[in-house]
Amino acid sequence: QVQLVESGGGLVQPGGSLRLSCAASGFTFSRYAMSWYRQAPGKERELVASILSAGGSTMYADSIKGRFTISRDNAKNVVYLQMSSLKPEDTAVYYCHVRRIRRDYWGQGTQVTVSS
């Protein structure tokens, strides 16, 4: 079955960096677009970034544009989110996502806390 396992979250000071990873299994990873979402306390889950299957096309939410970079390694079945210049408002649980055969799959999430 489809499994998405995120890692790399943690506590970081404002202005710092983190790299999140999502290891995927149970489907042909290279054929599907992958996304990162986040959900802050008391807020709805929001799309952060997406990358198409071949990795050539990406999209980003305006709030993180220029600070975050999504990438993927189709040989390793992993999608990454490199986060730089982190701000307190980036604090959230970050989720990996794939939509496959009209169904959404999510990882368990990884907590990112930006605080001094």
C-alpha positions as CSV (number, residue, x, y, z in Angstrom):
1,Q,0.0,0.0,0.0
2,V,1.0,3.6,-0.4
3,Q,3.2,4.9,2.4
4,L,4.7,8.3,2.8
5,V,7.1,8.9,5.7
6,E,8.4,12.4,6.5
7,S,11.5,13.2,8.4
8,G,13.8,16.2,9.1
9,G,11.6,18.4,11.2
10,G,12.7,20.1,14.4
11,L,13.3,23.3,16.3
12,V,15.2,26.0,14.5
13,Q,15.9,29.7,15.1
14,P,14.5,32.4,12.9
15,G,16.6,32.7,9.8
16,G,17.7,29.1,10.0
17,S,17.3,26.2,7.6
18,L,15.9,22.7,7.6
19,R,15.6,20.0,5.0
20,L,12.5,17.8,5.1
21,S,12.5,14.4,3.4
22,C,9.6,12.2,2.4
23,A,10.3,8.5,1.6
24,A,7.6,7.0,-0.6
25,S,6.7,3.4,-1.3
26,G,3.8,1.3,-2.6
27,F,3.4,3.0,-5.9
28,T,5.5,4.0,-9.0
29,F,6.9,7.2,-7.5
30,S,8.4,8.6,-10.7
31,R,4.9,8.7,-12.4
32,Y,3.3,11.1,-9.9
33,A,3.4,14.7,-8.8
34,M,4.4,15.1,-5.2
35,S,3.5,18.0,-2.8
36,W,4.2,19.4,0.6
37,Y,1.5,20.9,2.7
38,R,1.6,22.4,6.1
39,Q,-0.9,23.0,8.9
40,A,-0.4,25.5,11.7
41,P,-2.4,25.4,14.9
42,G,-5.9,26.6,14.4
43,K,-5.4,27.0,10.7
44,E,-6.4,25.0,7.6
45,R,-3.9,22.8,5.9
46,E,-2.3,24.7,3.0
47,L,-0.3,23.7,-0.1
48,V,3.3,24.8,0.2
49,A,5.0,23.4,-2.9
50,S,4.5,20.8,-5.7
51,I,6.8,19.1,-8.2
52,L,5.7,17.2,-11.3
53,S,6.7,13.6,-11.9
54,A,9.7,14.4,-14.1
55,G,10.9,17.0,-11.7
56,G,11.2,19.8,-14.2
57,S,8.2,21.9,-13.1
58,T,7.5,23.2,-9.6
59,M,5.1,25.5,-8.0
60,Y,5.2,27.4,-4.7
61,A,2.9,29.2,-2.4
62,D,3.5,33.0,-2.4
63,S,4.3,32.9,1.3
64,I,7.4,30.8,0.9
65,K,8.5,31.7,-2.7
66,G,12.2,32.3,-2.8
67,R,12.9,30.7,0.6
68,F,11.8,27.0,0.0
69,T,12.9,24.6,-2.7
70,I,11.1,21.3,-3.6
71,S,13.1,18.6,-5.3
72,R,12.9,14.9,-5.9
73,D,15.1,11.9,-6.4
74,N,13.2,9.4,-8.5
75,A,15.9,6.8,-8.1
76,K,15.5,6.9,-4.3
77,N,11.7,7.5,-4.2
78,V,12.2,10.6,-2.1
79,V,10.9,14.2,-2.3
80,Y,12.6,17.0,-0.4
81,L,11.7,20.4,0.9
82,Q,14.7,22.6,1.5
83,M,13.6,25.5,3.8
84,S,15.8,28.6,4.3
85,S,15.3,32.0,6.0
86,L,12.7,30.4,8.2
87,K,10.3,32.6,10.0
88,P,8.1,32.0,13.1
89,E,5.1,31.9,10.9
90,D,6.5,28.8,9.1
91,T,5.9,26.9,12.3
92,A,3.5,24.0,11.4
93,V,3.2,20.3,10.9
94,Y,4.5,19.6,7.4
95,Y,2.9,16.8,5.4
96,C,3.9,14.9,2.2
97,H,1.1,14.3,-0.3
98,V,0.4,12.3,-3.4
99,R,-2.8,12.0,-5.3
100,R,-3.1,8.7,-7.0
101,I,-6.1,7.2,-8.8
102,R,-8.4,10.0,-7.5
103,R,-7.4,9.3,-3.9
104,D,-5.3,11.5,-1.6
105,Y,-2.5,10.0,0.5
106,W,-0.7,11.7,3.4
107,G,2.2,11.0,5.6
108,Q,2.1,11.3,9.3
109,G,3.6,14.7,9.3
110,T,6.8,16.3,10.8
111,Q,6.7,19.2,13.2
112,V,8.7,22.3,12.3
113,T,9.0,24.9,15.0
114,V,10.7,28.3,14.3
115,S,11.5,30.1,17.5
116,S,14.3,31.8,19.3
